Amino acid sequence: MLTTEQKLLCALSHLGTFVGIPIIAPLIVLLASSDSYVKQQAKEALGFQLFLAIGAVVSAILTILLIGFLGFVVLGIIGLIFPIIAMVKIVDNQDYSYPISGSFVRKHF
């Protein structure tokens, strides 16, 4: 059972993109928290946000070939849906791992 503080910090990590600080919010939570579960969720959120940033750079480069615009649309949808799912799962006391970058983050960090 997660405490209210754990839920709040995890939600801040995952929903940092909606407040305008997508990479900074999980980084602050990662550095400020001493709880291992919160740190793991902050790492997942940070990895996901970095994945989106790298995808945005690749899409920006591919706009020369006109397929980058599709990449921006897909990244935008993914960037909206998955953090909301993560927050809902955390509030329901379920462990959440992003389907795209979660296994890599859990395995290597």
N, C-alpha and C positions, 0 to 999 in steps of 0.2 A: 504494500500500500504506500503510495507516494504522499508526501506531505504537501501542503499548499505551497510552501516555498519552492520545493522541487518542481512542482507543476508550473509555477510562475516563471522560474528561471528557464525551464525547458521551452515554454511557450515563447518567451522573449527571444531565445536562440532561433527558434524555427520561424517566427513571424517578424524577424528583424527587417526583412525585405519590405514589409508593408509600412514600416515606420521610416524608411529611407536609409537605413544603415545595414544593408544585407550582409556584409562580411565583418563589419565591426561589432555588431551585436553578439554573434556567437563567440567571437574572439574575446570580448570583455567577460562574458559569462564563463568561458573556459578558464580564463586567468583568475577570475574573482572567486569562483566556487571551489569548495574543498570536497564536495560530494562526488563520488565516482560515477554515479548514474547521470548526474547533471553534466559532468564533464564529457561522458560518452555521447550524450545527445547534442551537446554543443559542438563536439568534433564532427558528428554527422551533419549538422546544419552548416558548419563551416565548409566541409567537403562538398556538400551539395551546392552551396553558393559559389564556391570556386569553380565547380563544374559548369555552372551557368555562365560565369564570367568568361571562362575559356571558350565555351560554345558561342558566346556573343562575339568574341574576337574572330573566331573561325567564320561565323556567319557574316561578319563585316567584311572579311576578306573575300568571301564567296559572292558578295553582292555584285562583284564585277561580272560574274557569270549568271547573274539574276536568280540563282538558286539560294542565295543567302537570305533573301526576303522570307522564304519559306522557313528557313532555320530560325529567324527571329520570331515568327508566329508560333512555331512549335515550342521554342524556349520560353516564350511568354506564357503559353498555356501551362507548360510543365512548372514554371516558376510560380504560378498562381495556385495550382491545384495541390501539389505535393506538400508544401508547408502547411496548408490548412488541414490536410489529412493527418499530418504528423501531430499537429496541435490537438486535434480531436482524439487521436489515439492516446496521447499523453494524458489528457484530462480523464480518459476512461481507464487509466492505470495499465495501459498496454505498452510494451516496448515497441518502438518503431524504428525501422531502418529504411532509408530511401531505396527504392528498387534500382536506381541507376548507379548511384555512387556509394551506397551504404555498405555493401559487402567489402569493397576496396578499403574504405575508411576503417571498418572494424578489424580487418585483417592486418593492415599495415600501420595503423596509428593507435 
